[in-house]
Amino acid sequence: MIKKMGACLGMTSLVACLGFSAHAELNKNIIVIGHRGASALRPEHTLASYQQAMDDGADFIEPDLVATKDGVLVARHENEIGGTTNISTLLQFKDKQTTKVIDGKTIQGWFTEDLTFKELQQVKARERIPKIRPQNTQYNDQYAVPTLDQIIDLAEANYKKTGKVVGLYIETKHPTYFQQQHLALEDRLLKTLSQHQYSQKIAPIYLQSFEVSNLKYMRQKIKQYGLAHVLLIQLYDEPNMQPADTVVQGQKTTYADMATAQGLKQVKQYADGVGPYKTYIRSNNSFVHDAHQVGLKIHPYTFRPENNFLPQTDQCSQQPSQRCEAGSLKEIQRYLQLGIDGFFTDDPKIGRKAVKAFQAS
């Protein structure tokens, strides 16, 4: 993959050089997706985390997008940022704490849609799970919450410096909720991608969502924004749960329904691949086959190197926060043997090692 890309360096448009069929060829390779960057090593969704992921061999970096009050797209796992920033310690935002219902869940905290981007710039990122990743707390309060524009610029700067194209694997968070707040994410996202040469012409792009309607909407709009190379991924939450937009629409479809052979056929009508939680593959031997049968790529989430997240048989000790590289390698390789096309990992360096060992075997 890197050799083929390298042959195109120096050309104005890598996408034009490779063409859409070559982008499909890219997907025949096993891709390593830096989940929220290299979030096992730096606080998630920071420029430092994304840069670490690129340095460690990620093929794609994954920003989750939410919107500010004035419509700026920024990277946070959730629009509630009390647990991933220092906002709770800042007196100027004390009156911003509130309680909201988002996708049927009551949540108390501080929300990006209540802050202008100028206000958000006063906030710094923090480690989301400090008990599991205490080493990451040394980076608390150092990094700003980045915008999508800044993330694209970072990837482009890395490309110019190293010659390596790192793709963008972008998730729209709570799209129906943001539509209800008159802060719809979809056109803002597509417009931003179209305004950067790197994202419009050079880098492969995946757009992902746990909802369905916004993927269908973006499918209709991507060519209008000159983004014909963009591919779409349907994410899967717990089997008994429903996409938030289908709940609003009064439908009964669950993620389990969407994971059947017939459900995957329907997903293929608007998406290019699926992003299931690992258990969909571990508990259903036919899922990989059924998805491939209809031409869907499979990128499961999330592989994490700490004992806390590993199957008991792969753990290095009973200490939850201990990093266990050997166990993480074993877990990833089992899924590679099942035929997945790529995977999300909090530690792309381990993910790259797993892929190399698998391909060499």
C-alpha positions as CSV (number, residue, x, y, z in Angstrom):
1,M,0.0,0.0,0.0
2,I,2.7,2.5,1.0
3,K,4.8,1.6,-2.1
4,K,1.8,2.2,-4.4
5,M,1.1,5.6,-2.7
6,G,4.7,6.5,-2.9
7,A,4.7,6.2,-6.6
8,C,2.1,9.0,-6.7
9,L,3.9,11.4,-4.5
10,G,4.5,14.8,-6.0
11,M,1.3,14.7,-8.1
12,T,-1.4,17.2,-7.4
13,S,-4.0,14.6,-6.6
14,L,-3.3,11.2,-5.1
15,V,-7.0,10.3,-5.4
16,A,-6.8,11.2,-9.1
17,C,-3.7,9.1,-9.4
18,L,-5.0,6.1,-7.7
19,G,-8.6,6.5,-8.8
20,F,-11.7,5.1,-7.0
21,S,-10.9,1.6,-8.0
22,A,-7.5,1.9,-6.5
23,H,-9.1,3.2,-3.3
24,A,-11.1,0.0,-3.3
25,E,-7.8,-1.8,-3.7
26,L,-6.5,0.0,-0.7
27,N,-9.3,-1.6,1.3
28,K,-8.1,-5.1,0.4
29,N,-5.2,-4.4,2.7
30,I,-5.8,-4.7,6.4
31,I,-6.0,-1.1,7.7
32,V,-5.0,0.0,11.2
33,I,-7.3,2.8,12.5
34,G,-6.0,5.0,15.3
35,H,-9.0,5.1,17.5
36,R,-9.3,8.7,18.7
37,G,-5.7,8.9,17.8
38,A,-3.3,6.8,19.9
39,S,-5.5,7.2,23.0
40,A,-3.7,4.5,25.0
41,L,-0.7,6.9,25.0
42,R,-2.1,10.4,24.9
43,P,-5.4,12.0,26.0
44,E,-7.9,11.1,23.2
45,H,-9.0,13.5,20.5
46,T,-6.0,15.8,20.8
47,L,-3.6,16.8,18.1
48,A,-0.9,15.0,20.2
49,S,-2.9,11.8,20.1
50,Y,-3.5,11.9,16.4
51,Q,0.2,12.7,15.7
52,Q,1.3,9.8,17.9
53,A,-1.0,7.5,15.9
54,M,0.5,8.6,12.7
55,D,4.0,8.3,14.1
56,D,3.2,4.7,15.2
57,G,1.9,3.5,11.9
58,A,-1.8,4.1,11.7
59,D,-3.3,4.1,8.2
60,F,-6.2,6.2,9.4
61,I,-6.9,8.5,12.4
62,E,-10.4,8.7,13.8
63,P,-11.9,12.0,15.0
64,D,-15.4,11.9,16.5
65,L,-17.2,15.2,15.7
66,V,-19.6,17.3,17.7
67,A,-20.6,21.0,17.2
68,T,-20.1,24.2,19.2
69,K,-22.9,26.7,19.7
70,D,-21.7,28.6,16.7
71,G,-21.4,25.5,14.5
72,V,-17.7,24.8,14.6
73,L,-16.9,21.1,14.3
74,V,-14.6,19.8,17.0
75,A,-13.3,16.5,18.1
76,R,-14.7,14.9,21.3
77,H,-16.0,11.5,22.0
78,E,-19.2,13.1,23.3
79,N,-20.7,16.5,23.3
80,E,-20.6,16.3,27.1
81,I,-17.1,17.2,28.0
82,G,-16.9,17.2,31.8
83,G,-15.0,13.9,31.7
84,T,-12.6,14.7,28.9
85,T,-11.6,18.3,29.7
86,N,-10.9,20.6,32.7
87,I,-14.1,22.6,32.2
88,S,-15.4,21.5,35.6
89,T,-12.5,23.4,37.3
90,L,-13.0,26.6,35.4
91,L,-15.1,29.1,37.4
92,Q,-16.1,31.1,34.3
93,F,-18.1,28.0,33.1
94,K,-19.7,27.0,36.4
95,D,-23.1,28.2,35.2
96,K,-22.9,26.2,32.0
97,Q,-23.4,22.9,33.9
98,T,-26.8,21.5,33.0
99,T,-28.8,18.3,32.5
100,K,-30.0,17.2,29.1
101,V,-31.6,14.2,27.5
102,I,-29.6,12.9,24.5
103,D,-30.7,9.9,22.6
104,G,-32.9,8.9,25.4
105,K,-30.3,9.2,28.2
106,T,-30.3,11.8,30.9
107,I,-26.8,13.3,31.2
108,Q,-25.5,16.0,33.5
109,G,-22.5,18.1,32.6
110,W,-21.1,20.6,30.2
111,F,-21.9,20.5,26.5
112,T,-20.1,21.7,23.4
113,E,-23.3,23.1,21.9
114,D,-23.6,25.5,24.9
115,L,-20.2,27.0,24.2
116,T,-19.0,29.1,21.4
117,F,-15.7,28.0,19.8
118,K,-14.0,31.1,21.4
119,E,-15.2,29.8,24.8
120,L,-14.1,26.3,24.1
121,Q,-10.6,27.5,23.3
122,Q,-10.3,28.3,27.0
123,V,-10.8,24.6,27.9
124,K,-8.0,21.9,27.9
125,A,-8.2,18.2,27.3
126,R,-7.8,15.6,30.1
127,E,-7.4,11.8,30.2
128,R,-10.9,10.2,30.0
129,I,-10.1,7.0,32.0
130,P,-7.3,8.1,34.5
131,K,-7.6,5.0,36.7
132,I,-6.8,2.7,33.7
133,R,-4.4,5.1,32.0
134,P,-2.7,7.0,34.9
135,Q,0.4,7.7,32.7
136,N,-1.7,9.8,30.4
137,T,-2.6,12.2,33.2
138,Q,0.8,13.8,32.9
139,Y,-0.6,15.4,29.7
140,N,-3.7,16.8,31.3
141,D,-4.5,20.5,30.6
142,Q,-1.8,20.8,27.9
143,Y,-3.9,20.4,24.7
144,A,-6.8,22.3,23.3
145,V,-9.9,20.7,21.8
146,P,-9.1,20.5,18.1
147,T,-11.3,21.5,15.2
148,L,-11.8,19.3,12.1
149,D,-9.8,21.9,10.1
150,Q,-6.9,21.6,12.5
151,I,-6.9,17.8,12.3
152,I,-6.9,17.9,8.5
153,D,-4.0,20.4,8.5
154,L,-2.1,18.1,10.9
155,A,-2.5,15.1,8.6
156,E,-1.5,17.2,5.6
157,A,1.6,18.5,7.4
158,N,2.5,14.9,8.3
159,Y,2.1,13.9,4.7
160,K,4.4,16.8,3.5
161,K,7.0,15.9,6.1
162,T,7.0,12.1,5.7
163,G,5.4,11.3,2.3
164,K,2.9,9.0,4.0
165,V,-0.8,9.5,3.3
166,V,-2.9,8.9,6.5
167,G,-6.6,8.7,5.9
168,L,-9.4,10.3,7.9
169,Y,-12.0,8.0,9.5
170,I,-14.6,10.4,10.9
171,E,-17.6,9.7,13.1
172,T,-20.6,12.0,13.3
173,K,-21.8,11.9,17.0
174,H,-25.5,12.1,17.8
175,P,-26.5,13.4,14.4
176,T,-30.2,13.5,15.0
177,Y,-29.7,15.3,18.3
178,F,-27.6,18.0,16.6
179,Q,-30.1,18.3,13.8
180,Q,-32.7,19.1,16.5
181,Q,-30.4,21.7,17.9
182,H,-30.2,23.3,14.4
183,L,-26.5,22.3,14.3
184,A,-26.7,19.6,11.8
185,L,-23.2,18.0,11.3
186,E,-23.5,16.5,7.8
187,D,-23.2,19.5,5.4
188,R,-20.7,21.2,7.7
189,L,-18.5,18.0,7.6
190,L,-18.8,17.6,3.8
191,K,-18.1,21.3,3.2
192,T,-15.0,21.2,5.4
193,L,-13.6,18.2,3.7
194,S,-14.2,19.8,0.3
195,Q,-12.3,22.9,1.3
196,H,-9.0,21.2,2.0
197,Q,-6.9,19.8,-0.9
198,Y,-5.7,17.0,1.4
199,S,-9.2,15.7,2.2
200,Q,-10.7,16.4,-1.2
201,K,-7.9,15.0,-3.4
202,I,-5.2,13.2,-1.5
203,A,-6.4,11.2,1.6
204,P,-8.8,8.3,1.6
205,I,-11.9,9.1,3.8
206,Y,-14.4,7.1,5.7
207,L,-17.4,8.6,7.3
208,Q,-19.2,6.6,10.0
209,S,-22.3,6.8,12.1
210,F,-24.3,4.7,14.6
211,E,-27.4,6.2,12.9
212,V,-28.8,5.4,9.5
213,S,-30.5,8.4,8.0
214,N,-27.5,10.7,8.1
215,L,-25.4,8.1,6.2
216,K,-28.1,7.9,3.6
217,Y,-28.1,11.7,3.4
218,M,-24.3,11.9,3.0
219,R,-24.4,9.2,0.4
220,Q,-26.6,11.5,-1.7
221,K,-24.5,14.6,-1.1
222,I,-20.8,13.5,-1.3
223,K,-20.5,13.9,-5.1
224,Q,-22.0,17.4,-4.9
225,Y,-19.1,18.4,-2.7
226,G,-16.6,16.8,-5.0
227,L,-15.9,13.9,-2.6
228,A,-16.5,10.9,-4.8
229,H,-13.8,8.9,-3.1
230,V,-15.5,9.1,0.4
231,L,-16.7,5.7,1.7
232,L,-19.4,5.2,4.4
233,I,-19.4,2.9,7.4
234,Q,-22.5,1.8,9.4
235,L,-21.5,1.4,13.1
236,Y,-23.2,-1.2,15.3
237,D,-24.0,-0.6,19.0
238,E,-25.3,-3.3,21.4
239,P,-27.5,-5.8,19.6
240,N,-30.7,-5.0,21.5
241,M,-30.3,-1.2,21.0
242,Q,-31.7,0.8,18.1
243,P,-30.1,3.6,16.0
244,A,-31.3,6.9,17.6
245,D,-32.9,8.1,14.3
246,T,-35.0,5.0,14.0
247,V,-36.3,5.5,17.5
248,V,-37.4,9.1,16.6
249,Q,-39.0,7.7,13.4
250,G,-41.0,5.1,15.4
251,Q,-39.3,2.1,13.8
252,K,-38.4,-1.1,15.6
253,T,-35.2,-2.0,13.9
254,T,-32.4,-3.1,16.2
255,Y,-28.7,-3.5,15.6
256,A,-29.2,-7.2,15.8
257,D,-31.7,-7.0,13.0
258,M,-29.1,-5.1,10.9
259,A,-26.5,-7.8,11.6
260,T,-28.5,-10.6,10.0
261,A,-27.8,-11.6,6.4
262,Q,-30.9,-9.8,5.2
263,G,-30.0,-6.7,7.4
264,L,-26.5,-6.6,5.9
265,K,-28.0,-6.6,2.4
266,Q,-30.0,-3.5,3.3
267,V,-27.0,-1.8,4.8
268,K,-25.1,-2.4,1.6
269,Q,-27.6,-0.2,-0.2
270,Y,-26.2,2.9,1.4
271,A,-22.9,1.9,3.1
272,D,-19.5,0.5,2.0
273,G,-18.7,-1.3,5.2
274,V,-19.7,-2.0,8.8
275,G,-18.0,-1.2,12.1
276,P,-19.3,-3.7,14.7
277,Y,-18.3,-4.1,18.3
278,K,-16.0,-7.1,18.6
279,T,-18.7,-9.4,20.1
280,Y,-20.7,-9.4,16.9
281,I,-17.8,-11.3,15.3
282,R,-16.9,-13.4,18.3
283,S,-20.4,-14.6,19.0
284,N,-21.6,-14.9,15.4
285,N,-19.4,-17.0,13.1
286,S,-21.4,-16.0,10.0
287,F,-21.2,-12.2,10.4
288,V,-17.9,-11.9,8.6
289,H,-19.0,-14.2,5.8
290,D,-22.4,-12.5,5.4
291,A,-20.9,-9.0,5.3
292,H,-18.3,-10.0,2.7
293,Q,-20.9,-11.9,0.7
294,V,-22.7,-8.6,0.0
295,G,-19.5,-6.6,-0.5
296,L,-19.2,-4.9,2.9
297,K,-15.8,-4.3,4.5
298,I,-15.6,-5.1,8.3
299,H,-13.7,-2.9,10.7
300,P,-14.5,-3.9,14.3
301,Y,-13.8,-1.9,17.4
302,T,-12.0,-1.4,19.8
303,F,-8.7,-3.2,20.6
304,R,-7.1,-1.8,23.7
305,P,-3.8,-2.9,25.3
306,E,-4.6,-2.8,29.0
307,N,-5.6,-5.9,31.0
308,N,-8.9,-4.2,31.8
309,F,-10.1,-4.5,28.2
310,L,-8.6,-7.8,27.3
311,P,-10.2,-11.3,27.5
312,Q,-9.2,-13.0,30.7
313,T,-7.1,-15.6,28.8
314,D,-5.0,-12.8,27.2
315,Q,-4.4,-10.7,30.3
316,C,-0.8,-10.5,31.7
317,S,-1.9,-10.0,35.3
318,Q,-4.9,-9.1,37.4
319,Q,-3.9,-5.5,37.5
320,P,-6.5,-3.7,35.3
321,S,-4.3,-0.8,34.3
322,Q,-1.2,-2.8,33.3
323,R,-0.4,-2.7,29.6
324,C,-0.3,-6.1,28.1
325,E,1.2,-5.9,24.6
326,A,1.5,-9.7,24.2
327,G,-2.2,-10.2,25.1
328,S,-3.3,-7.4,22.8
329,L,-1.3,-8.9,19.9
330,K,-3.0,-12.3,20.5
331,E,-6.4,-10.8,20.5
332,I,-6.0,-8.8,17.3
333,Q,-4.5,-11.8,15.5
334,R,-7.5,-14.0,16.3
335,Y,-9.7,-11.5,14.6
336,L,-7.4,-11.1,11.7
337,Q,-7.7,-14.9,11.2
338,L,-11.4,-14.5,10.9
339,G,-11.0,-12.3,7.9
340,I,-11.6,-8.7,9.1
341,D,-10.5,-5.9,6.7
342,G,-9.2,-3.5,9.4
343,F,-9.7,-2.6,13.0
344,F,-9.8,0.2,15.5
345,T,-7.1,0.3,18.1
346,D,-6.1,2.6,20.9
347,D,-2.5,1.7,20.3
348,P,-1.6,1.7,16.5
349,K,2.0,0.5,17.1
350,I,0.6,-2.7,18.6
351,G,-1.9,-2.9,15.8
352,R,0.8,-2.5,13.1
353,K,2.9,-5.3,14.8
354,A,-0.1,-7.6,14.8
355,V,-0.8,-7.0,11.1
356,K,2.9,-7.5,10.2
357,A,3.1,-10.8,12.1
358,F,-0.2,-12.0,10.6
359,Q,0.9,-11.2,7.1
360,A,4.3,-12.9,7.6
361,S,2.7,-16.1,9.0
